Amino acid sequence: MSAPRPDPAEKFVGIQVSPISFLDEGVDAVLDTLQTRVGVNVLMLGTVSWLGLKTGRSISHALDGWPDHGIPEPYALRGGAYFQPDPAYYRDTFMADYRTRDPEFEGRDILAMVLPEAHRRGMKVFVELMEPFFKYSGHGSAGTVDIPNLPQAMEVDLFGRLGPEPSTSHPGYRNWILSMVEDQVRRYPIDGLMWCNERNSPLDTLIQGGAPGDFSTHSRREAAERGVDAERCREALLRLYDFCQEAAAGKSFADGTFVTFLRTLLAHPEALIWERFWLERNKDLDRELYGLVKWCRPTLPFGLNVWNRNHFNIFRKAQWPWAEQTLYADWVKPITYQHQAGEVFAKELGFFRKTILRDFEPGEATAVLYRLLGLKEAPFDKLVETGMDPDTYVFGQCADALRGVEGRAKVYMGLGVDAPRTRAETAQCTPDIAYRSVLATYRAGGHGVVLAPNYASMHLTHLDGVAAALRELGLH
């Protein structure tokens, strides 16, 4: 079945690009390459981050080698804002001074550099932002974050320890995010904003072997305002924590790990109350940002960059229905980094097999999860090395999202082009994978594509596969 020919007037071919590429290759050269060679008409520009995947060069060059463009050297990322923040917007946050200290960007404002030239070519520029902004494993995090008092805004885990991530209930941190968005939306002629929220919930953290939060003073106060007893919830989570630790250590349970997990959860339902409270506060941030953008510029598109774990994890799939997200997004971008997807699924399964699915062999657990999640991919023993097939995986996830949004939001598929690998046996991207991913999107009825996660790591020869598909579709 061939892909229907989309309307060129509705063309949306985006690409996520970091600021460093425009210094390494020049603004004109990057824009000419993306527009003329690939067929891109929307830039998703990372403007604030302490993660190399968002604002630096390739973070997997040791395994994947350097791409066929840019500077083939590691980038000593310090992170921060790559535009020039206006202090007037940051009077209610301790994070007013977060301009990057990268020496390469001294006196440079990436939005001021790129916007005029992109608009002159008829290209759109969306700001791309992702939370967590700091110290995110697998994302090339900067070694240090030079923001005074930031550690004091961290989450507090169930043992009372400061956690690794800032508390989104901390008013100084939350106001900083809101201020950062308002600053860029009001002061720059951007064409849209893409927001990504990749926080682990308390249940996620438990299954991954960690101690969940957030039991900070600010979070406890918000819980009380919503009628939630934080201390009873903390005690319930301690019982689940004990179970997960025992399961991971190999303890034998008379009725097996899955039944014992359910028994423990049902005996301590306050753990689910805290999960629900945490989840709603997490979603509140998305909703607040949507409302802020629409108040400042009512017609500016606001979209969600949606974590692939939401369709690889049975709990997250239940927690993040597409229909709900249309209440605070004009469009969604499901992440389907197809060649990397086998590795990501295997990692997710690994967490479950240490705890609640410990009694299942990998192949058995994979078959059950495939059925529950609506996946039809390679068996577990071949999954990492083959990745997931664009004709089933990209097509299937696009069709699933379209059913879920029920026409109330656009669906722009996030297609992986040289997404970073952490295992040598993980499937590598090819021009054919890129080509078939684009066609699968439009065959499923998708409204556009976003090439991801970072142009700085993409091979132009692989992007040629995208260009070939766009020409076939009459979009290039």
Residue pairs with C-beta under 8 A, 6 or more apart in sequence:
1 443
2 439
2 443
3 439
3 440
3 441
3 442
3 443
3 472
3 473
4 442
4 443
4 445
5 473
5 474
6 442
6 447
6 473
6 474
6 475
8 474
8 475
10 447
10 448
11 41
11 448
11 475
12 41
12 42
12 410
12 412
12 447
12 448
12 449
13 38
13 39
13 40
13 41
13 42
13 448
13 449
13 451
13 466
13 470
13 475
13 476
14 40
14 41
14 42
14 43
14 44
14 126
14 412
14 448
14 449
14 450
14 451
15 34
15 38
15 40
15 42
15 43
15 44
15 450
15 451
15 452
15 455
16 44
16 46
16 54
16 128
16 450
16 451
16 452
16 453
16 454
16 455
17 30
17 34
17 43
17 44
17 45
17 46
17 454
17 455
17 456
18 46
18 54
18 55
18 56
18 57
18 454
18 455
18 456
19 45
19 46
19 47
19 55
19 82
19 105
19 110
20 55
20 56
20 57
20 75
20 104
20 456
21 30
21 70
21 455
21 456
22 30
22 110
22 113
22 114
23 104
23 105
23 108
24 57
24 70
24 71
24 456
25 33
25 69
25 70
27 113
27 114
27 117
28 117
30 455
31 114
31 117
31 118
31 121
31 123
33 69
33 460
34 40
34 43
34 123
34 455
35 41
35 121
35 123
37 460
37 463
37 464
37 467
38 451
38 460
38 463
38 464
38 466
38 467
38 470
38 476
39 466
39 467
39 470
39 471
39 475
39 476
40 123
40 451
41 122
41 123
41 124
42 123
42 124
42 125
42 126
42 191
42 192
42 450
43 114
43 118
43 123
43 124
43 125
43 126
44 126
44 128
44 194
44 450
44 452
45 110
45 111
45 114
45 125
45 126
45 127
45 128
46 54
46 55
46 82
46 128
46 129
46 454
47 81
47 82
47 83
47 110
47 111
47 127
47 128
47 129
47 184
48 80
48 81
48 82
48 83
48 98
48 129
48 133
48 180
49 55
49 79
49 129
49 130
49 133
50 77
50 78
50 79
50 80
50 133
50 134
50 135
50 141
50 142
50 145
51 79
51 130
51 133
51 134
51 136
51 139
51 140
51 141
51 142
52 59
52 75
52 77
52 139
52 140
52 141
52 142
53 59
53 139
53 140
53 420
53 453
53 454
54 128
54 130
54 139
54 454
55 77
55 79
55 82
56 75
56 77
56 140
56 456
57 70
57 71
57 73
57 74
57 75
57 456
57 457
58 64
58 66
58 67
58 418
58 420
58 454
58 456
58 457
59 139
59 140
59 420
59 457
60 420
60 421
60 422
60 457
61 72
61 74
61 457
63 421
63 422
63 424
64 418
64 420
64 421
64 428
64 457
66 72
67 418
67 456
67 457
67 458
67 459
67 460
68 459
68 460
68 461
69 460
70 456
76 102
77 102
77 140
77 142
78 100
78 101
78 102
78 142
78 144
78 146
79 100
79 102
79 133
79 134
79 142
79 145
80 98
80 99
80 100
80 101
80 102
81 98
81 99
81 100
81 180
82 100
82 102
82 105
82 108
82 109
82 110
83 109
83 110
83 111
83 112
83 184
83 188
84 99
84 109
84 112
85 96
85 98
85 99
85 180
85 183
86 183
86 187
87 96
89 179
89 180
89 182
89 183
90 96
90 176
90 179
90 183
92 171
92 172
92 175
92 179
93 172
93 173
93 175
93 176
93 179
94 148
94 149
94 150
94 153
94 172
94 176
95 147
95 150
95 172
95 173
95 176
97 147
98 147
98 176
101 146
111 125
111 127
111 184
111 188
111 190
112 188
114 125
115 125
115 188
115 189
115 190
118 124
118 125
119 125
119 189
124 191
124 192
125 190
125 191
126 190
126 191
126 192
126 193
126 194
126 301
126 303
127 184
127 190
127 192
127 193
127 194
128 193
128 194
128 196
128 305
129 180
129 181
129 193
129 194
129 195
129 196
130 195
130 196
130 197
130 198
130 305
131 168
131 177
131 195
131 196
131 197
131 198
131 199
131 285
132 165
132 166
132 198
132 199
134 141
134 142
134 145
134 150
134 165
134 166
135 141
135 145
135 164
135 165
136 198
138 420
138 422
140 420
149 172
150 166
151 162
153 166
153 167
153 170
153 172
153 173
154 162
154 163
154 164
154 165
154 166
154 167
154 216
155 162
155 163
155 164
155 165
155 166
155 167
155 213
155 214
155 215
155 216
155 219
156 162
156 163
156 167
156 213
156 214
156 215
156 216
156 219
157 163
157 210
157 211
157 212
157 213
157 214
157 215
158 211
158 212
158 213
158 215
158 234
158 237
158 238
158 241
159 211
160 215
161 211
163 213
163 214
165 199
166 173
167 173
167 213
167 214
167 216
167 218
167 219
168 174
168 177
168 199
168 214
168 281
168 282
168 285
169 214
169 216
169 218
169 219
169 221
169 222
169 281
170 216
170 218
171 218
174 285
177 285
177 289
178 288
178 289
178 292
181 193
181 289
181 292
181 293
182 292
182 296
184 190
184 193
185 193
185 292
185 293
185 296
185 297
185 300
186 296
186 297
190 300
191 300
191 301
192 300
192 301
192 302
192 303
193 293
193 300
193 301
193 302
193 303
194 303
194 304
194 305
194 333
194 450
195 286
195 289
195 302
195 303
195 304
195 305
196 304
196 305
196 306
196 307
197 282
197 285
197 286
197 304
197 307
198 307
198 309
199 282
200 208
200 210
201 212
201 275
201 278
201 279
201 282
201 315
201 316
201 319
202 212
202 213
202 237
202 271
202 274
202 275
202 278
203 212
203 271
203 275
203 315
204 313
204 315
204 316
205 211
205 212
205 213
206 212
206 237
206 240
206 241
206 244
206 355
207 244
207 351
207 352
207 355
207 356
208 351
209 244
209 245
209 248
209 351
209 354
209 355
211 241
212 237
212 241
212 278
213 219
214 278
215 230
215 234
219 230
219 281
220 230
222 281
223 229
223 230
223 233
223 274
223 277
224 230
226 277
228 273
228 274
228 277
229 270
230 274
232 270
233 270
233 271
233 273
233 274
233 277
234 274
235 268
235 270
236 268
236 269
236 270
236 271
236 273
236 274
237 268
237 270
237 271
237 274
239 264
239 267
239 268
239 271
240 264
240 265
240 268
240 271
243 260
243 261
243 264
243 355
244 355
247 253
247 257
247 260
247 261
247 354
247 355
247 356
247 358
248 354
248 355
253 259
253 260
254 260
255 263
256 359
257 355
257 356
257 357
257 358
257 359
258 356
258 357
258 359
261 355
261 356
265 271
265 272
279 319
286 304
286 325
286 328
286 329
287 327
287 328
289 302
290 302
290 328
290 329
291 328
293 300
293 302
294 300
294 302
301 330
301 331
302 328
302 329
302 330
303 329
303 330
303 331
303 332
303 333
303 410
303 412
304 325
304 328
304 329
304 331
304 332
304 333
305 333
305 335
305 414
306 320
306 325
306 332
306 333
306 334
306 335
306 414
307 316
307 335
308 334
308 335
308 336
308 337
308 341
308 344
309 316
309 344
309 348
310 316
310 317
310 319
310 320
311 317
311 334
311 373
311 375
311 397
311 400
312 344
312 345
312 348
312 369
312 373
313 348
314 369
314 372
314 373
317 373
321 404
322 332
322 400
322 401
322 403
322 404
322 405
322 409
323 404
323 405
323 406
323 408
325 332
325 405
325 409
326 332
326 405
326 406
326 408
326 409
329 409
330 409
330 410
331 409
331 410
331 411
331 412
331 447
332 401
332 405
332 409
332 410
332 411
332 412
333 411
333 412
333 413
333 414
333 450
334 397
334 398
334 400
334 401
334 411
334 413
334 414
335 414
335 416
335 452
336 388
336 393
336 394
336 397
336 398
336 413
336 414
336 415
336 416
336 437
337 344
337 414
337 415
337 416
337 419
337 452
337 453
338 387
338 388
338 389
338 390
338 393
338 394
338 415
338 416
338 433
338 437
339 387
339 388
339 416
339 419
339 426
339 427
339 428
339 429
339 430
339 433
340 387
340 416
340 419
340 420
340 421
340 426
340 427
341 377
341 387
341 388
341 393
341 416
342 377
342 378
342 383
342 384
342 385
342 386
342 387
342 388
342 426
342 427
343 384
343 387
343 421
343 422
343 423
343 426
345 366
345 377
345 383
345 388
346 380
346 383
346 384
349 357
349 362
349 365
349 366
349 369
349 380
352 365
353 360
353 362
353 365
357 365
360 368
362 380
362 381
363 379
363 380
363 381
365 380
366 379
366 380
366 383
367 379
369 375
370 376
370 377
374 396
374 400
375 388
375 393
375 396
376 392
376 396
377 383
377 388
377 389
377 392
377 393
378 386
378 388
378 389
384 423
384 425
384 426
384 427
385 425
385 426
385 427
386 427
387 426
387 427
387 433
388 394
390 433
390 436
390 437
390 439
390 440
391 436
391 440
394 413
394 415
394 436
394 437
394 440
394 441
394 444
395 440
395 441
395 443
395 444
396 444
397 413
398 411
398 413
398 440
398 441
398 444
398 445
398 446
399 444
399 445
401 411
402 411
402 444
402 445
402 446
405 411
410 447
410 448
411 445
411 446
411 447
412 446
412 447
412 448
412 449
412 450
413 437
413 441
413 446
413 448
413 449
413 450
414 449
414 450
414 452
415 434
415 437
415 438
415 441
415 449
415 450
415 451
415 452
415 466
416 429
416 437
416 452
416 453
417 429
417 434
417 451
417 452
417 458
417 459
417 462
417 463
417 466
418 429
418 457
418 458
418 459
418 462
419 429
419 452
419 453
419 457
420 453
420 457
421 428
429 459
429 462
430 462
430 465
431 461
431 462
431 464
431 465
431 468
432 465
433 462
433 465
434 462
434 463
434 464
434 465
434 466
434 469
435 465
435 466
435 468
435 469
436 469
437 449
437 469
438 449
438 465
438 466
438 469
438 470
438 473
439 469
439 472
439 473
441 448
441 449
442 473
449 466
451 458
451 463
451 466
467 476
470 476
